[in-house]
Amino acid sequence: MASQEIEALSSALARLPGLGPRSARRAVLWLVKHREQALPALLEALAAVSETLVECQTCGNVDTSDPCGICTDPRRDARLLCVVEEVADVWALDRARLFAGRYHVLGGRLSALDGIGPEDLGIASLLARVEDGGVDEVVLAMNATLEGQTTAHYLAERLEAFPLRVTQLAHGLPVGGELDYLDDGTLAQALRARRPVG
Ligand SMILES: [Zn+2]
């Protein structure tokens, strides 16, 4: 029977996406074993994140400043706007500097099954950004899942009213593929070969 402290840490870690109880226990054992080298850095990083991270009110990215580093970067092309489902997708696309424009995070995807409608996502803020002008192209970079594609179609319809190009990532994304899991080459290819919607 593990101590209460270890149980508490295990169950906190087990709540992380992709971990689960078994991997959480393994992580805890690893931390105990490497506590002198690994724990101080981890504690420091956790404290820094807890104190400084904020959600960008413009694009929905998570960063240490609001507006975020991407929204304030003058080297980025403000006429290009890439719409993604999750913050992780911004990071995936930005990991290899694949996209030179700015982003808009929806915070999910439309899902009748989960009862997620347009009002639950960052769609009103997207339309407001577009309405402000200065955007020439909106790239819909939804996941290649049924819900992702439903969301893309919905957005394309809502964006029809504006004088801009609406494109989406090229086919060739594996069906069911989530951006975050794709390698940089596949992502770069899908972005380069993006095509008009409809
Ligand atoms: Zn931002």
Residues whose N, C-alpha, C, O or C-beta is under 5 A from the ligand:
A	BS01	ZN	C56 T58 C59 G60 N61 P67 C68 C71
